[in-house]
Amino acid sequence: MQNNAYESTCKNIGCEWIVDALDCIPDRLRDLATMQRLCEAIIRDLLLHVVGEPRWHPFPGEGGVTGLYLLSESHLACHTYPEFGTATFNLVCCRDLPEWPYEAMFQRELGAGHCDVLVIPRGVRRDRSATGLSSTNASQWESTR
């Protein structure tokens, strides 16, 4: 269930989805076609619009892949770390999006044992005390008045 701050901001300015898929099958994280299929499913299912050609970079040897889609709504980035069994995704969109089954899809496609999804409304002034950030890690949410 989404709160009012999410609903009012994401519908007007947009949100950022930070998604970590953990405990994945390393070979799937190295497979360019698997990662492309997964990103294309996100784009298709959420009715996003790709601008130009996606850019992909497979790393040599046992390395993973990095992908970037420029969207008319903003961007989708993907980075995989087979040595850690992890894939990270960052989707920024300037409009409200329906929920997408990240956990189920990443479990099916990547063998993910765990999935974290963080949704951050953009254009919102944040109270550091409400975020749980201390002065030692507050640089993550620097804000000027």
C-alpha positions as CSV (number, residue, x, y, z in Angstrom):
1,M,0.0,0.0,0.0
2,Q,1.4,3.4,-1.0
3,N,1.1,6.5,1.2
4,N,-0.2,9.9,0.3
5,A,3.2,11.5,-0.2
6,Y,4.0,8.8,-2.8
7,E,0.7,9.1,-4.5
8,S,0.7,12.9,-4.8
9,T,4.3,13.2,-5.8
10,C,4.7,10.2,-8.1
11,K,1.6,11.2,-10.1
12,N,2.9,14.8,-10.6
13,I,6.7,14.7,-10.7
14,G,7.7,11.0,-10.7
15,C,9.6,8.5,-8.7
16,E,12.8,6.5,-8.7
17,W,12.7,2.8,-8.1
18,I,15.9,1.3,-6.8
19,V,15.8,-2.5,-7.0
20,D,18.3,-5.0,-5.8
21,A,18.0,-8.7,-6.7
22,L,20.1,-10.8,-4.4
23,D,21.2,-14.4,-4.2
24,C,20.9,-14.7,-8.0
25,I,22.3,-17.5,-10.2
26,P,25.6,-16.1,-11.4
27,D,25.5,-17.5,-14.9
28,R,22.1,-15.7,-15.5
29,L,23.7,-12.5,-14.5
30,R,26.4,-12.9,-17.1
31,D,23.9,-13.7,-19.9
32,L,23.3,-10.6,-22.0
33,A,20.2,-12.0,-23.6
34,T,18.6,-12.8,-20.2
35,M,19.2,-9.3,-18.9
36,Q,18.0,-7.7,-22.1
37,R,14.8,-9.7,-21.9
38,L,14.2,-8.7,-18.3
39,C,14.7,-5.0,-19.0
40,E,12.5,-5.2,-22.1
41,A,9.8,-6.9,-20.0
42,I,9.9,-4.0,-17.5
43,I,9.6,-1.4,-20.4
44,R,6.8,-3.3,-22.2
45,D,4.8,-4.0,-19.1
46,L,5.0,-0.5,-17.7
47,L,4.3,1.0,-21.1
48,L,7.5,3.0,-21.2
49,H,9.0,4.5,-24.4
50,V,12.6,3.9,-25.4
51,V,14.5,6.7,-27.1
52,G,17.2,5.5,-29.5
53,E,19.0,2.2,-29.0
54,P,19.7,0.7,-25.6
55,R,23.3,0.5,-24.7
56,W,24.8,-2.7,-23.3
57,H,28.3,-3.6,-22.1
58,P,29.2,-7.2,-21.3
59,F,32.3,-7.4,-19.1
60,P,35.0,-10.0,-20.0
61,G,35.5,-13.3,-18.4
62,E,33.4,-14.0,-15.4
63,G,32.1,-10.4,-15.3
64,G,28.5,-9.2,-15.6
65,V,26.7,-6.8,-17.8
66,T,25.6,-3.1,-17.7
67,G,22.6,-1.8,-19.6
68,L,21.1,1.5,-20.1
69,Y,17.8,2.5,-21.7
70,L,17.1,6.2,-22.3
71,L,13.3,6.6,-22.0
72,S,11.1,9.5,-22.9
73,E,10.0,9.2,-19.2
74,S,13.7,9.2,-18.0
75,H,15.9,6.0,-17.8
76,L,16.3,2.4,-16.8
77,A,19.8,1.2,-15.8
78,C,20.9,-2.4,-15.0
79,H,24.2,-3.6,-13.5
80,T,25.0,-7.2,-12.6
81,Y,27.6,-8.6,-10.3
82,P,27.8,-12.3,-10.7
83,E,30.6,-12.6,-8.2
84,F,28.1,-11.4,-5.6
85,G,25.0,-13.0,-7.1
86,T,23.5,-9.5,-7.4
87,A,21.7,-7.4,-10.0
88,T,20.8,-3.8,-9.4
89,F,18.2,-1.8,-11.3
90,N,17.4,1.9,-11.3
91,L,14.2,3.1,-13.0
92,V,13.4,6.8,-13.0
93,C,10.1,7.8,-14.4
94,C,8.4,11.2,-14.6
95,R,4.9,9.7,-14.3
96,D,3.0,7.4,-12.0
97,L,3.5,3.7,-12.7
98,P,1.5,0.6,-11.7
99,E,3.2,-1.8,-9.4
100,W,5.4,-4.3,-11.2
101,P,6.1,-7.8,-9.8
102,Y,9.9,-7.3,-9.4
103,E,10.3,-10.1,-6.8
104,A,8.4,-12.7,-8.8
105,M,10.1,-11.8,-12.1
106,F,13.6,-11.7,-10.7
107,Q,13.0,-15.0,-8.9
108,R,11.8,-16.6,-12.1
109,E,14.4,-15.1,-14.5
110,L,17.5,-14.7,-12.3
111,G,16.8,-17.2,-9.5
112,A,16.8,-14.4,-7.0
113,G,16.4,-15.5,-3.4
114,H,15.6,-12.0,-2.2
115,C,14.5,-8.7,-3.8
116,D,14.5,-5.2,-2.2
117,V,12.5,-2.4,-3.9
118,L,12.9,1.1,-2.7
119,V,10.5,3.8,-4.2
120,I,11.6,7.4,-3.8
121,P,9.2,10.2,-4.7
122,R,11.2,12.9,-6.5
123,G,10.9,16.6,-5.8
124,V,10.1,16.1,-2.2
125,R,11.8,17.9,0.7
126,R,13.0,15.3,3.1
127,D,13.2,15.5,6.9
128,R,16.4,13.7,7.8
129,S,15.0,12.6,11.2
130,A,12.1,10.9,9.4
131,T,14.5,9.0,7.1
132,G,16.6,7.6,9.9
133,L,19.7,9.2,8.4
134,S,22.3,10.4,10.9
135,S,24.9,13.1,10.5
136,T,27.4,10.4,9.5
137,N,25.4,9.2,6.5
138,A,23.3,12.2,5.8
139,S,25.3,13.0,2.7
140,Q,23.0,10.4,1.0
141,W,20.2,13.0,1.3
142,E,21.9,16.3,1.2
143,S,19.4,19.1,0.9
144,T,20.0,22.9,0.6
145,R,17.4,25.4,1.7
